[in-house]
């Protein structure tokens, strides 16, 4: 069974990069860095999972979804093949904690499959890997995610 790749964006803090590195080390899952121009301008070849941070810290005037994630989602094929969203955030953001993942889930009809704070814990990585294994079983052999 194929593992669904996780496409992610990490800021200069590298908190998300640490999480995906630990996820990859846990189960060998393929990860794709959207900060790389060639990745964010490509199309996912099949079903994929997005890991995105939320940056909104109480200011409703600012977008929460990173520009690199928005760029990747401009592709209709990428939007269609997206099967789930993982959110990273900071509880100090209050009502805006996980805002990007939750808003994207609302507009795309795809589920938020896991949320964690900052770089996550070893337990978060293990739980996320377990959840993604279930998604692998559901979507891992499909050449393309089904339209919803």
DOZA-602623 format. One record per residue (C-alpha): residue number from 0; x, y, z negated; residue in one letter. Coordinates in steps of 0.001 Angstrom, whole numbers, m for minus. Each point is the difference from the previous one (the first is absolute). Layout:
// DOZA-602623
(NUM,(X,Y,Z),A)
...
// end
This chain:
// DOZA-602623
(0,(0,0,0),X)
(1,(1335,3408,946),X)
(2,(431,2690,m2618),X)
(3,(m1641,3332,688),X)
(4,(2537,2803,177),X)
(5,(m234,2897,m2418),X)
(6,(547,3369,1636),X)
(7,(972,2579,m2610),X)
(8,(1108,3552,m560),X)
(9,(2270,955,m2884),X)
(10,(1017,3514,m953),X)
(11,(3491,987,m1058),X)
(12,(m783,m1381,m3473),X)
(13,(158,m3481,1589),X)
(14,(m2554,m1358,m2489),X)
(15,(m1994,m1752,2723),X)
(16,(3172,m1193,1696),X)
(17,(939,m1721,m3273),X)
(18,(m3434,m1636,m181),X)
(19,(147,m1348,3575),X)
(20,(3584,m1156,m473),X)
(21,(m1139,m1993,m3030),X)
(22,(m3022,m1292,1925),X)
(23,(2239,m1131,2855),X)
(24,(2380,m1654,m2473),X)
(25,(m2945,m1786,m1644),X)
(26,(m1532,m1621,3051),X)
(27,(2011,1043,3065),X)
(28,(m2849,2146,1273),X)
(29,(897,2175,3002),X)
(30,(16,3714,m799),X)
(31,(122,2898,2453),X)
(32,(1115,3494,m992),X)
(33,(m2180,2735,1520),X)
(34,(2673,2596,m706),X)
(35,(1850,m1514,2977),X)
(36,(m1137,1718,3183),X)
(37,(99,m3204,2068),X)
(38,(m2278,m1762,m2495),X)
(39,(m2578,2785,m370),X)
(40,(m183,452,3788),X)
(41,(m526,m3740,597),X)
(42,(m3104,m2160,m96),X)
(43,(m442,m2803,m2477),X)
(44,(m150,m3247,2011),X)
(45,(m2765,m1447,m2171),X)
(46,(m1697,374,m3383),X)
(47,(1929,2096,m2486),X)
(48,(m186,1540,m3476),X)
(49,(720,3657,m803),X)
(50,(1770,1089,m3180),X)
(51,(m398,3731,m493),X)
(52,(706,2423,m2807),X)
(53,(m2326,2780,m1089),X)
(54,(1605,3375,m487),X)
(55,(m2957,2142,m972),X)
(56,(621,1374,m3459),X)
(57,(m3226,1822,m709),X)
(58,(m34,2295,3002),X)
(59,(m2983,m689,2246),X)
(60,(1480,2129,2784),X)
(61,(2841,m2407,757),X)
(62,(m213,m3256,1928),X)
(63,(908,m3136,m1916),X)
(64,(952,m2277,2884),X)
(65,(3655,352,1077),X)
(66,(571,1284,3538),X)
(67,(1854,m3194,1002),X)
(68,(m3026,m2090,m974),X)
(69,(m2356,2321,1889),X)
(70,(2263,m250,3068),X)
(71,(m54,m3809,m63),X)
(72,(m3783,m18,m407),X)
(73,(m493,2188,3086),X)
(74,(280,m3181,2053),X)
(75,(m3443,m1572,517),X)
(76,(1649,m3447,38),X)
(77,(1661,630,m3349),X)
(78,(m3264,1196,m1529),X)
(79,(m1820,m3049,1365),X)
(80,(2649,m2458,m1253),X)
(81,(202,1451,m3515),X)
(82,(m1524,m2560,m2391),X)
(83,(777,1410,m3446),X)
(84,(1560,2832,m1970),X)
(85,(2329,39,m2990),X)
(86,(172,3251,m1943),X)
(87,(2769,1470,m2092),X)
(88,(m563,2973,m2209),X)
(89,(646,1805,m3223),X)
(90,(m2645,42,m2734),X)
(91,(1079,3566,m821),X)
(92,(m1913,983,3161),X)
(93,(m3251,m633,m1916),X)
(94,(m2995,m220,2330),X)
(95,(2385,1,2957),X)
(96,(1743,m3226,m1100),X)
(97,(5,m2299,3066),X)
(98,(m1888,2639,1994),X)
(99,(1672,m806,3318),X)
(100,(m617,m3752,m142),X)
(101,(m3575,404,m1197),X)
(102,(m895,2647,2590),X)
(103,(1562,m2025,2813),X)
(104,(m1931,m3065,m1159),X)
(105,(m3215,2016,26),X)
(106,(464,1339,3532),X)
(107,(1455,m3196,1501),X)
(108,(m2250,m2570,m1649),X)
(109,(3097,m1963,m1069),X)
(110,(458,m1026,m3628),X)
(111,(2502,1270,m2511),X)
(112,(1528,m3367,m867),X)
(113,(2379,1160,m2727),X)
(114,(1002,3143,m1880),X)
(115,(3049,679,m2129),X)
(116,(1614,2935,m1730),X)
(117,(3380,1463,966),X)
(118,(2365,m2915,903),X)
(119,(m2237,m2637,m1567),X)
(120,(1031,m2702,m2436),X)
(121,(1267,m3525,666),X)
(122,(m3526,m1155,m867),X)
(123,(m1427,2406,2596),X)
(124,(2312,m1417,2669),X)
(125,(m998,m3590,m857),X)
(126,(m3723,843,1),X)
(127,(266,1886,3294),X)
(128,(1864,m2947,1576),X)
(129,(m2763,m2352,m1184),X)
(130,(m2719,2229,1487),X)
(131,(1864,366,3290),X)
(132,(379,m3779,254),X)
(133,(m3810,m201,71),X)
(134,(m30,2586,2799),X)
(135,(2632,m2048,1845),X)
(136,(m2324,m3010,m148),X)
(137,(m2886,2060,1335),X)
(138,(1785,2038,2691),X)
(139,(3474,m1518,440),X)
(140,(m822,m2079,3066),X)
(141,(m2107,2628,1741),X)
(142,(1712,1760,2908),X)
(143,(m1952,3149,m826),X)
(144,(m2290,1062,m2840),X)
(145,(m3661,m30,861),X)
(146,(m1749,3312,484),X)
(147,(m2263,927,m2863),X)
// end
